[in-house]
Amino acid sequence: MTAATDLARSAGRPNAHVVADVFHMLANDDPLENMANAGKDLYHVHFTDLDRRAPGSDPGQRHIYEKSFQVLRQMGYDRSVSIEPDFVVFEHEARRALGFLKDAYAQVRKG
């Protein structure tokens, strides 16, 4: 995440920004807290479970989403997020993922 932020800033362009891909961050041992390093340059966040399934497919991974939302909330992030899983049954999994993300976000807001 730090390298992407440095690259975007070094471009010297007002439209060069950063995307946080949580799956790849974790695969590369990039701590979720590093999203905060991008600050105002963070423009989008991608989510998926670590097995590339829709968020919430593995309830044991909930801590990843709660930690991500905690970091995003602390930095005042108010832009877009998306999910990018390998869907099997799109409508069912998308609906479940949306509910899961809303619940994880609400849990962080309470805390």
N, C-alpha and C positions, 0 to 999 in steps of 0.2 A: 504494500500500500504506500509506503514511503517513497519508493522509486517512482510509482505512478504520479504521486503528488509532485515530486521534484520535476518530473518530465513535463507535466502540465504547466507548472509555473515557469519553467525555463523556456517554454514556447513563446512566452510574451504575448499571447493572444487572448483577448477577452472571452473568446468562446472555447478555449481549451480547458476541459474540466476532468473530473475523476469519477470513475464508476467503481464501487466496491462490490466485488463478486465474493460473497461469503464462502461459497464452496471452495473456490481457489485460494482464498486467504487461508482457510484452515488446512487445505492440502499442502500449502507451502509454509506452514507454521508461522503465519503472520497473525499476531494477536488481534482480536476484534477491536481492542482499544485503539489500534492504529488508524481506524476510520476517523477518529477525532483529529488526527494530524492533518487530514485534508481540509478541515474547517469548511470555509465557504466554497471551496473548490469541489466538494463532494456534491455531485448532481444526480446520482442514481445508485440504487442498491439492488443487487440480485440475490434472491434466496432460493435454496433447494436443500433437501436433506442430503446427508453425506453419501447416500447410496443413489443419488440423483432422482429420488422420488419426490413427490409433492410435500411441501412443509406439513408436518404433523403425521406423516406416514409412520414414522418411528417416534412415539412419544418420549423415548429416552433421549431424544435430541432437543427437547424443548429448551434446555438451558442455552443452547446456541442462539435461539431466537430472542429469548429474554435478555441475554447479554447484549446482543446486537441492538435491540430496541433501547436498552438502558444507555448504551453509548450514544446512539443517535439522539435520544431525548436530551441527554446532558449537553450535547453540542448544539442543540436547537435546530436539528435537521428537520426540514418541513417540505422536502421534495419527494420525488417518486421512488417507489420500490416495485419490484416485480418478482415473479417466481419463474424459474426456468427448468422445471423437472421433465423427466421422461414420463409423460402421462400414459397410462394404460386405458383408463376410462375417463376421458377428459372432464365431462360435466360433473360427475360424482367427485372426482379427486379435486377439481378446482373449487367446488363449493366447500368441501371439507377443509382445504388449505386456507381459503379465505376466513372461515370461522376460526380455525386454529390461530392464524396470524392476528386476527382481531382480539382473540382471547389472550394471547401472549402479550400483545401490546397493552391491553387493559390491565393485565397483572403488573406490568412495569409501572404504569401510571399510578396504580394504587400504592406501590412500594415507595 
